Amino acid sequence: MPDLMKKFYRLTDLFTRGTEIVIGEGEDAMVLWVAHLNSFDRAEVQKDGAAARARRLHTLRPTDNEMVIIEQTLAESTRDQLIDQLLRNKSNDHYVKAYDDIRTDKVWREKIDALERGDEQLRDQGDAADEQEIERLSELNTEYLEEMSRRQAQFKDESRAELENLEDEEIKDAFRESIRQHMASLAWMDESRISEIFYSLRECNSPVGPPFDHSSCDHSVRLCPTRADVRRLPDVVVDRARDAIIALSVPIRDAGNSAAPRSSSASSERQDVAEESTVSTPTAT
């Protein structure tokens, strides 16, 4: 590598957030570096995920095993069963709609602000915290959860009404499309995770710590030359890398409080909402 490029990578490394992960134990232990993804890398991850989703969505054929199973399910299921399953498949959408809806409500926006910061502020007061205020904050949290449930149920009822107005064949088409979209979303998540690790996992010269010594590191060399190499990594490496990537994704301003448990569901419940749940298929009884 030319000296100029070495200086460039060393310079960028100085301003790159990251963390160490230790793989293995004893003499076999090794240190790897997980770099915080920059805006360019993040954009590439999104492109990779979008491409995988599009590829999966547009290469599915009626003769594929998954689609054959879907057609068998459709033949064995009643109209009501298909509607119920479609509503279950939409449960994540209903949650997101309720989450966004409650935050556009001026009154609830203020209440949520109180929930998201109130428990932290009360903890900071220590023994001086007002027990009555703590109890009222807990009551407000319960009220929030009930309101979220109510709004989710409202969106579910609206979806049910729309489905009830469809013809039988339209319901079947909606079910087919729901499964196709779910499989495409799974492809998006899988490829995005592979791409994140491909860009973030780097070689590291540090001895096993703590403490770690990165004086001889530039952290510019990717551990995996290709995405295919990422897929061959042991599960423990993938899991550790994913945990580090998630931790590095926490905004710097929130990192100082990330270890403190929060009692308010309003501040934490959406953490994994983007994770798609498995779409099951109904069978006739």
ZISUL-V592601 format. One record per helix or strand of 2 or more residues. SS is the DSSP state (2 for helix, 1 for strand). FROM is the first residue (numbers start at 1). LEN is the number of residues. If there is no record, write none. Layout:
# ZISUL-V592601
SS;FROM;LEN  SS;FROM;LEN
This chain:
# ZISUL-V592601
2;3;12  1;18;6  2;26;3  1;30;6  2;39;21  2;65;12  2;79;11  2;91;13  2;106;19  2;126;3  2;131;34  2;168;33  1;201;2  2;227;5  2;235;14  2;252;4  2;265;3
